[in-house]
Amino acid sequence: MDWKGQPIPRRRALAITGGLAGVSVLASAGVGEAEADNELVVTVNGGAFEKFVRGVIFPEFEKRTGGKIIAVAGLTMQALAKLRASRDNPTLDVIRMDPPGTVPASREGLLHHLDPARIPNMKDLFDWAVPKSADYVCDNSDYQTLAFNTQSVKTPPESWLDLWKPEYKGKVIIPDITTSHGVLFIAMLSKVLTGDFFNVDAAFGKLVELKPNVLTYWTGHDQVNQLLTSGQAWLTPWISDRAVYQVSMGAPVDLTVPKRDGALFVPANAMISAGTKQLQLAEAYLNILLDPQIQAQNAEAILNGPSNRLAPLTGLPKKYYTIADLNLLSIDWDKLLQAQSGWVDHWNRQMVQ
């Protein structure tokens, strides 16, 4: 349903290339406060999702509200810096951030408490998509996965510990600690070994034993694509949307969540700045982000999972993002962020030598 309670047509044009009338981009810090009563300042963070937002969500918002979008470029930590710098007079109205920015923003009182009565689609979100604080919502999601080369690995891995199998010697790649995926992998390994995400001694004790199987520590998704699809690497911890994209392109790649172990759920969050002068427009924008039809289009276009349980998934998204069928786990992101620096020290001492 849209902000006025009307359903959004299932197939609006997916014109996700080219410019949009009435949309401007302000990339410099400190710029972006809406001057007109009908202008809403939102953050955009590049890539396929930005193309989707510009091609589908911005026009939908303008059509339904009569408002105009001012799009401010920036990734999570840049958006958090802007929120902090303008907390007494917000220059951003709607923000999308990953947990490393969302958690401190909520803790520091930088976010508006969301009211489901004013954002009707919130009522249809999965429980994990709305935190207790209700300061933000998850508008799409990914999850940790074990991705593998289907020409070399005929049986999908059944556990994260399969990475240690001797037949994979020299054929495993794992994410470097400098990536968020490396941190998540260590947390998941700790969980498998001890039932606790934060038993760093157990995790690194086991990780050292993996060295003979490791071809390299990867630092970027293009690197994973090349090694995995070429067959130089057979198995890796990865993130679902990147792996599903390779499946969609016909690469010899598949992915699995070990049923017994599970995998970490990785949300992408949307929020409204505390003190925004455009609250009604901001709530309307969030409601469109959360619309089940819009979320289904997002899943089909760029392979992110929906947070609205009513999103009518088909094709690959239905197979890989029917969240109820996956053993996905939540983590205390605040605690993880605090632990991360110590984990880097462990990695440098035990894995780099």
Secondary structure, 3 states (H helix, E strand, C coil): CCCCCCCCCCCCCCCCCCCCCCCEEECCCCCCCCCCCCEEEEEECCHHHHHHHHHHHHHHHHHHHCCEEEEEECCHHHHHHHHHHCCCCCCCCEEEECHHHHHHHHHCCCECCCCCCCCHHHHHECHHHCCCCCCEEEEEEEEEEEEEECCCCCCCCCCHHHHHCHHHCCCEEEECCCCHHHHHHHHHHHHHHHCCCCCHHHHHHHHHCCHHHEEEEECCHHHHHHHHHHCCCCEEEEEHHHHHHHHHCCCCEEEECCCCCCEEEEEEEEEEECCCCCHHHHHHHHHHHCCHHHHHHHHHHHCCEECECCCCCCHHHHHHCCHHHCCEECCCHHHHHHHHHHHHHHHHHHCCC
